[in-house]
Amino acid sequence: MISYIIWNGSPEIFSIGTFSLRWYGIMFAIGFLLSQQVLYYIYRKEGKPEKDVDTLTIYMVVATILGARLGHVIFYQPELFVTDPLSILLPFEFSPFKFTGLQGLASHGGAFGILFALWLYSRKKKPGQNYIQVLDRIVIVVALTGALIRFGNFFNSEIIGLPSNNPFSVVFINRVTEGIKDYKGGNNPVEFITVEKRQKLTRRC
């Protein structure tokens, strides 16, 4: 039996200069592409125009990204509205120029964005596609995309769970590795790293 899984995966697939392709972004894109194909199938079965899926995809992509980004800033970094408003929506820095992507996306912000965008979409497509019907179809692909995005979170070593003694628990050490790589001092501040499994997990209420 294994005692734990050590995870030190890189969030980047590859990088060229200041541009890096990350697993998180790839999982996002795959989620949207698969969702689009599922919706094509559903719309064909229901006798609805497939071109409506293209319109719906645009609504979903824009709403998810804008909603998730604004949700993160509003809930976790509201100071950006004053100190650096351009960084809220621009995926790069100017001095020096560096591609950063949108650093910080909140799923609850994305959920609000999607609900609002689908309301706009259903109003545009009346009659034939009311709000509840659209939500009923979208919930299928949202679950699929959400699962893929969580794989992206796993590669980023983020949104981790509670301490556990389960033999399939994961020890995330990527942040330690990156901290060592980014250290600019004369001597490495980390002499050694050990990982050990707790014999008993207790919690006080």
Secondary structure, DSSP 8 states (H G I E B T S, - for coil): ----EEE---SEEEEETTEEEEHHHHHHHHHHHHHHHHHHHHHHHHT--THHHHHHHHHHHHHHHHHHHHHHHHHH-TTHHHH-GGGGT-SEETTTTEE-------HHHHHHHHHHHHHHHHHHT-SS--HHHHHHHHHHHHHHHHHHHHHHHHHTT-S-------TT-EEE-HHHHHHHHH--SSS-S---------S------
